[in-house]
């Protein structure tokens, strides 16, 4: 579920598709571009956001050390292998506060190119996750991405275009990966929503492949 929420929060474009990539670097506290700056933490930064007690708890739980596990004394938060029983509510509270603080940092750049194949996989994953965990919002996001593929990537030419950006189709024709993965997404959406149109779209794409 966290991965699905990340996709919707960080990768969803204004047109309803999913962007292809996030930059590795962004501005750090000194205004310089640095790899991982948006994601990494130092013990001092934890203390600033959480206070002494919760910062010590978070550092132990997420493996944030004084020397750092990444670069320049910073650490990438990671889930522990085995730390024994923990207070789940405290972990959730700490994570929520760190996420809110991180969201105020300069965000990494995003490549808003929508790749048909990758969006097909995203549609399948979100539709099935939404159905399994009773998250209709995820099914809705999957449907919106599928609508974009039909409207922009298929359009009037009835042949799949591999990429789009800002709601405009690119010049590259779709390849086998695009047809297969988009069909998979449409089939998943048909199974979850019961809407036969998605089954027809999937069949249309697979007929072209065959």
Buried (B, 14 or more C-beta within 10 A) or exposed (E): EEEBEEBBEEBBBEBBBBBBBBEBBBBBEEEEBBBBBBBBBBBEBBBEBBEEEBBBBBBEBBBBEEEBBBEEBBBBBEEEEEEEEEEEEBBEEBBEBBEEBBEEBEBBEBEBBBBBBBBBBBBBBBBBBBBEEEBEEBBBBBBBBBEBBBBBBBBEEEEBBBBBBEBEBBEEEBEEBBBBBBBBBBBBBBBBBEBEEBBEBBBBBBEEEE
